[in-house]
Amino acid sequence: MTWREFQRLQMVSRVNDRFISHVETGDGPPVILIHGIPVWGYLWHDIYLELARTRRVLIPDLLGFGFSDKADCFDRSIAFQAHMITAWMTQLGIPRATIIGHDIGGGVALRMATLFPARVEALIVMNTVCYDSWPIELMLQFGHPEAHRKLSASLAVRLLRQALKRGFASSRNRKIVDGLLAPYTTETGKLSLIRNAAALNTNHTTEITHLLSGIKVPSLVLWGEEDRFQPIHYGERLVNDIHDSRLIRVKDARHFLMCDQPEIVTKHLLDFFERTVSSRHFKV
């Protein structure tokens, strides 16, 4: 599926004074897939249809990302994103869902599971930001206040393209990078992504560290073993802190494990659903 085909599937929901673009398909217990930076919902294009055979799958673009609201001058932190996802769930009539997050989307998921536990039926994080593992140097540089004046959209995307290639184990997946960066090729998209990078705040994961042990829902940590951005020892630390959690190491995968090993990742997700998530828990 190309990024344009995926984008054509998106619908728009207004939440308070902002709007969120998302893809929704399938019937059954709701599952929400949350992307990280600097990508958008297209990240999940290789796995979501298989999940939708038995689940209602929803894939939002976080605020400021993809084709969601990219107006300037609003909060883009993972703390605010967690509030917005819960408000968006309310807008759609979803009281609880399985939350799956990657990268900063995993940070959003961890905040939801610790601060809004009533909204989370089960938790899955993949190569997530956590503790003080982030932001990486590239994002710190990209979020500098002068970046939007010094970088054109074309140069910014060129730099990001080169950096993101390090997140894939296989060169055949690197063509996906263009699709992942497509929303940021305009000056508006570039500025929004720079604002997103400027909002990255380690405190928003360190401040919930003491709450991780209070997560009571079934939890899975999936990690591409060869991640150069978020080393696997952070995943090992998470399963030590989160009750009833399990770490699965995905071989021949780096940061973007759902692109490197989509079949394996999908199998682990379906197995997790089968073992721990009964559909009777999701009546809405």
Residue pairs with C-beta under 8 A, 6 or more apart in sequence:
1 45
1 46
2 179
3 42
3 45
3 178
3 179
3 180
3 182
6 23
6 41
6 42
6 45
6 179
7 42
7 67
7 182
9 23
9 25
10 21
10 22
10 23
10 41
10 61
10 67
11 21
11 22
11 23
11 24
12 19
12 20
12 21
12 22
13 19
13 20
13 22
13 88
13 91
13 92
14 91
15 84
15 87
15 88
15 91
16 87
18 63
18 68
18 69
18 71
18 74
18 84
19 68
19 69
20 60
20 61
20 63
20 68
20 69
20 84
20 88
21 41
21 60
21 61
21 66
21 67
21 68
22 41
22 58
22 59
22 60
22 61
22 88
23 41
23 48
23 57
23 58
23 59
24 56
24 57
24 58
24 59
25 48
25 49
25 52
25 56
25 57
26 51
26 52
26 53
26 54
26 55
26 56
26 57
27 55
27 56
28 54
28 55
28 56
28 279
28 282
29 55
29 56
29 97
29 98
29 121
29 277
29 279
29 281
29 282
30 55
30 56
30 57
30 58
30 94
30 96
30 97
30 98
30 282
30 284
31 51
31 55
31 56
31 57
31 58
31 97
31 98
31 100
32 58
32 59
32 60
32 85
32 89
32 94
32 97
32 98
32 99
32 100
33 41
33 44
33 48
33 57
33 58
33 59
33 100
33 101
33 105
34 60
34 62
34 85
34 99
34 100
34 101
34 102
34 105
34 106
34 108
34 109
35 41
35 43
35 44
35 59
35 61
35 62
35 65
35 66
35 102
35 103
35 105
36 43
36 101
36 102
36 103
36 104
36 105
36 106
36 129
37 65
37 103
37 104
37 139
37 193
37 196
37 197
37 200
38 139
38 142
38 160
38 164
38 180
38 181
38 184
38 193
38 196
38 197
39 65
39 66
39 103
39 180
39 181
40 61
40 62
40 65
40 66
40 67
40 180
40 183
41 59
41 60
41 61
41 66
42 66
42 179
42 180
42 182
43 102
43 180
43 256
43 258
43 259
44 59
44 258
45 179
46 258
46 259
46 262
47 258
47 262
47 265
47 266
47 269
48 57
48 59
50 266
50 270
51 57
51 266
51 269
51 270
54 270
54 273
55 98
55 273
58 92
58 94
58 97
60 68
60 85
60 88
61 67
61 68
61 183
62 68
62 76
62 81
62 84
62 85
62 104
62 105
62 108
63 69
63 74
63 76
63 80
63 81
63 84
64 70
64 74
64 76
64 192
64 193
64 195
64 196
64 199
65 183
65 192
65 193
65 196
66 183
67 183
70 188
70 189
70 191
70 192
72 191
72 192
72 195
75 199
76 195
76 196
76 198
76 199
77 199
77 200
77 201
77 204
78 104
78 107
78 108
78 111
78 129
78 200
78 201
78 204
78 205
79 111
79 201
79 204
81 104
81 108
82 108
82 111
82 112
82 115
82 116
85 108
85 112
86 112
86 116
86 119
89 95
89 97
89 119
93 284
94 284
95 118
95 119
95 284
96 118
96 119
96 120
96 121
96 281
96 282
96 284
97 119
97 120
97 121
97 282
98 120
98 121
98 122
98 123
98 124
98 273
98 277
99 109
99 112
99 113
99 119
99 120
99 122
99 123
99 124
100 109
100 124
100 125
100 126
100 269
101 107
101 108
101 109
101 110
101 124
101 125
101 126
101 128
102 125
102 126
102 127
102 128
102 258
103 126
103 127
103 128
103 129
103 229
103 230
103 255
104 129
104 134
104 200
105 128
106 125
106 126
106 127
106 128
106 129
106 130
107 128
107 129
107 130
107 134
107 204
107 205
109 120
109 123
109 124
109 125
109 128
110 123
110 125
110 128
110 130
110 205
110 208
110 212
111 204
111 205
111 208
112 119
112 120
113 120
113 123
113 215
113 217
113 219
114 208
114 211
114 212
114 214
114 215
115 208
115 211
117 214
117 215
117 216
117 217
120 217
121 217
121 277
121 281
121 282
122 217
122 218
122 219
122 220
122 272
122 276
122 277
123 215
123 217
123 218
123 219
123 220
123 242
123 245
124 219
124 220
124 221
124 222
124 269
124 272
125 219
125 220
125 221
125 222
125 238
126 221
126 222
126 223
126 224
126 257
126 258
126 265
127 222
127 223
127 224
127 227
127 229
127 230
127 235
127 255
127 257
128 221
128 230
128 234
128 235
128 238
129 135
129 205
129 230
130 205
130 234
130 237
130 238
131 205
131 206
131 209
131 234
131 237
132 202
132 205
132 206
133 205
133 230
133 231
133 234
134 200
134 202
134 205
134 230
135 143
135 197
135 200
135 202
136 229
138 163
139 197
139 200
140 197
140 200
141 147
142 156
142 160
142 193
142 194
142 197
143 194
143 195
143 196
143 197
143 198
143 199
143 200
144 198
145 198
147 156
147 194
147 197
148 190
148 191
148 194
151 159
151 190
151 194
152 187
152 190
153 184
153 185
153 186
153 187
153 189
153 190
154 185
156 184
156 190
156 193
156 194
157 181
157 184
157 185
157 190
160 181
160 184
161 177
161 178
161 181
164 177
164 180
164 181
164 256
165 174
165 177
166 228
166 229
166 254
166 255
167 227
167 228
167 229
167 254
167 255
167 256
168 174
168 176
168 177
168 254
168 255
168 256
168 259
168 260
169 224
169 226
169 252
169 253
169 254
169 260
170 252
170 260
173 256
173 259
173 260
176 256
176 259
183 189
184 190
184 192
184 193
209 241
212 238
212 241
212 242
213 241
213 242
213 243
214 243
215 242
215 243
215 245
216 243
216 244
217 244
218 244
218 272
218 276
218 277
219 242
219 243
219 244
219 245
219 246
220 245
220 246
220 248
220 268
220 269
220 272
221 235
221 238
221 239
221 242
221 245
221 246
221 247
221 248
222 248
222 250
222 257
222 265
222 268
222 269
223 230
223 232
223 235
223 247
223 248
223 249
223 250
223 257
224 250
224 253
224 254
224 255
224 256
224 257
224 260
224 261
225 232
225 249
225 250
225 251
225 252
225 253
226 252
226 253
226 254
227 253
227 254
227 255
227 257
228 254
228 255
229 255
230 255
232 249
235 247
235 249
236 247
238 245
238 247
239 245
239 246
239 247
248 268
250 257
250 260
250 261
250 264
250 265
250 268
251 261
252 260
252 261
253 260
253 261
253 264
254 260
257 265
258 265
